[in-house]
Amino acid sequence: MFDYDKWQEIFGTIRKNKLRTFLTMLGIFWGIFMIIILLGAGNSFQVGVSKDFGQWATNSGFIWGQKTTVSHNGFKPGRYLRFDNSDTKLILNRAREIKHLAPRNRLGDFRGNNNVTRNHKSGAFTIMGDYPDFNKIQIQKISNGRFINEKDITDFRKVAVIGLNVKNILFEEDEDPVGKYITIKKVNFMVVGVIEPIKSDGEDENQNSIHVPFTTFQRSFNYGDKVGWYAYSIKDEYHASEIETKIITLLKEKNNVSPLDEDAIGHFNLQEKFDEINGLFSGLKYFTWFVGLSTLFAGIIGVSNIMLIIVKERTREIGIRKSLGATPVSIISLIMQESIFLTMIGGYLALIFSLLLLEVVGNLIPEDEVFAAPSVSLAVAFGALGLLVIGGAIAGILPAQKAASISPIEAIRNEL
């Protein structure tokens, strides 16, 4: 029930002590402001960093062969480990935890040596032999046509998916490359798709790459059954590090590599790095809440002290109220109401100013920056409001109890 008289008293007290009221709310304001700004900045950096993972499955990894460093089963160290199609079959049969497996080959890096031609135009590009599953490990943004499919693999089709920069160099500006032919190392391939950059700044290695079916790559460029390296992703219920170890163990056993040789097989998994980054940002969030709540707690103590001063100043008034029949509950509710009101005003202003600041900063940050637009979730905003109510109640408990314990006779006598 709305009590007009109580609110009149609260606003009357505020008008009489404007500076004190302002300083009281400032502590609450700064605590909420710090929480929202720091969380928004943390989210900005986290989202910005996560964009680099956005193109990749976070539970993915890579494995490649290197030189052995330990002798094993009659094989001397220094042997370069090369994978082939039989290794692919072994991984698929024995590592059932794998969701997608993409053997890959690359036809050099022909910088300065044109290896692809079309009519009178030519260019130096990286040629990749890929499986369709690679598009599920590293998402390709296909702007026109399609990516490699299973039929391309089984039928050894001479088809190619080209990067946007390849299209710009080999084709006219308004020309549709899909269905047209390009020549790679004197072998003709029909273009079936164009890859656009994921990043707005266009910095994407795929823009200077041409993807052809893995089986066609092996046959057309005399690679036999060689496999350059593996990209893979695992099923959701497993962790990439565990499966990575299992795959490496299988490959070591098959290729006569010592179990103690840590350098023979190179490996890298994104899930491990993704977990490290998530751990870093989780720690940053805990630190942010600690700093913000500490500041807010200091503000609550300030509100509580001011309310104690207000109770002391209004001792005679409270004594008269009690002598006229006011109950302890009504006295407590009056003090608590004023405490929560002061806290809520300071907190609401902090919430509004901090969200406006985040919005302004977000509009100033270009899309291709490392930092994303800073923001906080709706849950955080409502959580901050909940903290305000709790903080106001805590700040008013002690002053309210003190006010309720005032003796009417002693209060009036002290004023006299």
Secondary structure, 3 states (H helix, E strand, C coil): CCCHHHHHHHHHHHHHCHHHHHHHHHHHHHHHHHHHHHHHHHHHHHHHHHHCCCCECCCEEEEEECECCCCECCECCCCECCEEHHHHHHHHHHCCCEEEEEEEEEECCCCCCCCEEECCEEECCEEEEECCCHHHHECCEEEEECCCCHHHHHCCCCEEEEEHHHHHHHCCCCCCCCCCEEEECCEEEEEEEEEECCCCCCCCHHHHEEEEEHHHHHHHCCCCCEECEEEEEECCCCCHHHHHHHHHHHHHHHCCCCCCCCCCEEEEEHHHHHHHHHHHHHHHHHHHHHHHHHHHHHHHHHHHHHHHHHHHHCHHHHHHHHHCCCCHHHHHHHHHHHHHHHHHHHHHHHHHHHHHHHHHHHHHCCCCCCCCCCCCCHHHHHHHHHHHHHHHHHHHHHHHHHHHCCCHHHHHHHHC
